[in-house]
Amino acid sequence: MDITSRVDRLPSESAIRTFLKARGLEASGREIVHLEIGEPDFATPDHIRVAAKKALDNGQTHYCDSQGVPELRQAIADKVSAMRNVAVDQADVVVTPGLRPILFYGALMALEKGDEGIYFDPAFAAFPSVIEFAGAKAVPVPLRSEDGFRLDADALEAAITARTRLLTLNSPHNPTGAILNTSDLEAIADIAVAHDLMVLSDETYEEIYYDDRPRSVIEFPRLRERAIVMSGFSKTYCMTGWRLGYAILPPRMADAFTRLAANSVTCSTTFVQYAAVEALRGPQDCVVSMVEEFRRRRDVLVEGLNRIPGITCHSPRGAFYAFADVRGVGIPDTELANRLLHDGGVATLAGSMFGEQGVGYLRLSYTTSMENILKALERIERVVSSLP
Ligand SMILES: Cc1ncc(COP(=O)(O)O)c(C=O)c1O
């Protein structure tokens, strides 16, 4: 009995794969510093946990509206309307178990067999995966290191063909930490309108930034009318294991999107949605202090990496990843990541896992304590200086 090539082609998650390898080493007595996994290391804030327990005790343990409970959709609409100075109606919001289903649903809504969907390389691997899963061709547009991984609008325009239907975006960006600015988004809007593209904008790191607040696609009316904009609770509120995200759709698209959710997951976990209402409506100082801690760690990690001969690293503007150029070290990124894990006890991800433009890079997630970051830097330096 064969499984379909569509499913066979789906890759496993590289960060989880490396994490499990590191866990295996720990089980055999090794001590590992984890810089591979992209999830905040802080506990979910108390008031959110209390709200979840209260919802459980109040019996919020049954199926609910596939689109999301109205209280949460309203809280999301209120947050986005206030933050982005746009009018978002709760009817245009759909709640999902994390962001990943939104990527699937968006690709399934935009693409027919033989169509093309664009993603930027390097990329969170789910982007090309969902495009291909939908039966389309995933077309990479390079983000080049020499341009600081910034959008090249000419390269984007050049990648579009008569079959292009979907453009995927991610800002702040995993793995580079780059952020699309106003002129980038204006250029994207010109192109999306000219070629009648649907836009799938992953803004999961929208609250994790170190200078100006990143712009959202939703602030640009020409994009708003053709974009599925998504964010969630995993990164902002340290809720990765709770599985909750949301999409904001152009008016009248929420129904089709909800049918995808209803047919695949029925609904998102009911009591978790009530905890998420508290996350949005409750105190936000937990987010501020988390980002301040990320900033301190980023500065120490980036400075430390730049002191190691053969490694250079720019300071990311958002998210919580350092994307270090290790081409000067003299061995391929995959081999370096392997040696760091096995010889140094530091788990990182090879940049090539994120696409061709990531070759020669390492992604280091600073979602671990400062003590661990300092330990990792010492170990990386030791491994790199021992190379022939
Ligand atoms: C760009 C991006 N999108 C989506 C996700 C997954 O988010 P969630 O856990 O909410 O499904 C991640 C997780 O690393 C990510 O980096």
The ligand as a Tripos MOL2 file, in Angstrom:
@<TRIPOS>MOLECULE
LIG
   16    16     1     0     0
SMALL
NO_CHARGES

@<TRIPOS>ATOM
      1 C1          7.4070   32.1760   10.4840 C.3       1 LIG1
      2 C2          6.6810   31.1970   11.3320 C.ar      1 LIG1
      3 N1          5.3820   30.9590   11.0920 N.ar      1 LIG1
      4 C3          4.6800   30.0730   11.8290 C.ar      1 LIG1
      5 C4          5.2860   29.3810   12.8550 C.ar      1 LIG1
      6 C5          4.4630   28.3860   13.6250 C.3       1 LIG1
      7 O1          3.6320   29.0510   14.5110 O.3       1 LIG1
      8 P1          2.5700   28.2440   15.3980 P.3       1 LIG1
      9 O2          3.3050   27.5390   16.4810 O.co2     1 LIG1
     10 O3          1.6910   29.3280   15.9490 O.co2     1 LIG1
     11 O4          1.8210   27.3240   14.4930 O.co2     1 LIG1
     12 C6          6.6320   29.5880   13.1420 C.ar      1 LIG1
     13 C7          7.3000   28.8160   14.2190 C.2       1 LIG1
     14 O5          8.4940   28.7710   14.3490 O.2       1 LIG1
     15 C8          7.3460   30.5220   12.3610 C.ar      1 LIG1
     16 O6          8.6500   30.7600   12.5730 O.3       1 LIG1
@<TRIPOS>BOND
     1     1     2 1
     2     2     3 ar
     3     2    15 ar
     4     3     4 ar
     5     4     5 ar
     6     5     6 1
     7     5    12 ar
     8     6     7 1
     9     7     8 1
    10     8     9 2
    11     8    10 1
    12     8    11 1
    13    12    13 1
    14    12    15 ar
    15    13    14 2
    16    15    16 1
@<TRIPOS>SUBSTRUCTURE
     1 LIG1         1 GROUP 0 **** ****
